[in-house]
């Protein structure tokens, strides 16, 4: 399975997944830290991928998603976006509605 197929499968099979710089316990950029804080405020259960540990993912996910930066949040196989979009959705209450559907 090539990297593109692996990423598509991972996104489709994982209800909530955050591709980020660093880990939830040690985010390595402010945008990733904000994304983690938003998900934790929502009480979301999610998986994460540290794109610094997987350079192949870092380079190829941009091609799969069409989104050029990290973090990238996917819910039920659909790209939600980065931390700015997550913040807007969180503040409007939409993100909280999207997350329980993923369980």
N, C-alpha and C positions, 0 to 999 in steps of 0.2 A: 504494500500500500504506500503510495507516495504521500508527501507532506500535505498536499492540497486535499486529498481524499481523507487523510487522517484528521485534519482540522475540521472538515465538514462533518465527519462522523462524530467527533468530539462535541461540536456545537449542537448537533441534532440530538445526541444522546444524553447530554447533561442539562438538566432543567434550568439551572442558573449558573453561568460561568463568567468569571471576570479574568480577562487577560490584562495583566498589570506589570508594572515595574516594581519588583520586590515581592514581598509577601504581606499578608494582612498584619502580621506582627511587626514587620519591618519594611514598610513601603519605602521605595527609593525615589519617589518624586511626589510633589505636593498634590498632583492630580490623582495619582493612585491612592494616596492617603485619604483624599476627600471621597473617592469612590467607596473605599472600605468603610469610612464613617457613615456614609449614607446607607449602605447595605446593612450595617450593624444597627443603625437607628430604626430601620424597618424590621429588624429581627429576622432577616433573610438567612436562609440556609443556602450556601453557594460553594462552588468549587473555584479554585483560582489556578492560573498558570503564571509563573514568573518568567516573563519574556527575556530577562537577562540570563536565566539558566538555560533557555532554549532558543538560541539565535535563529535556528531554522524557523521556529514559530514566529519570532519577531519579524523576520523578513517576509514570510509568506502569508501571514494572517491578513496583512494589509491588502493583498491581492484578492483573497477570498472574500473579505468583508467590504472592500471598497472604502474603508475608513483608514486614514493615514497615520493616526496617532494612537497612543495608549494612555490610559486604559480603554478597553473595549468591553462592554457588558452585553451578554447575550442572554435572552430569556426565551426558553422553548424554541431554540433554533433561530431566533430572530435577533438581529443586531438592534440594541437599544441606542447605543452611542457611548460617548465618553462622559467624563465627570460633569461637564457643564450641562449636558442634556439630562443626566441623572439628577442633578440638583434641581433643574426646572421641573422635572416630573415629580420629584420628591415634594417640592414646595407646593405643587398643585394637588398633591394627593394621588396622582395617577400611578406613580411607581409602586406605591403600597398596594394598589389594586392589581397591578400586573404580577407582582411577586407571588401572592398566594396561588394564583392560577398555575404557576410553574410546579407546584408541589404535587 
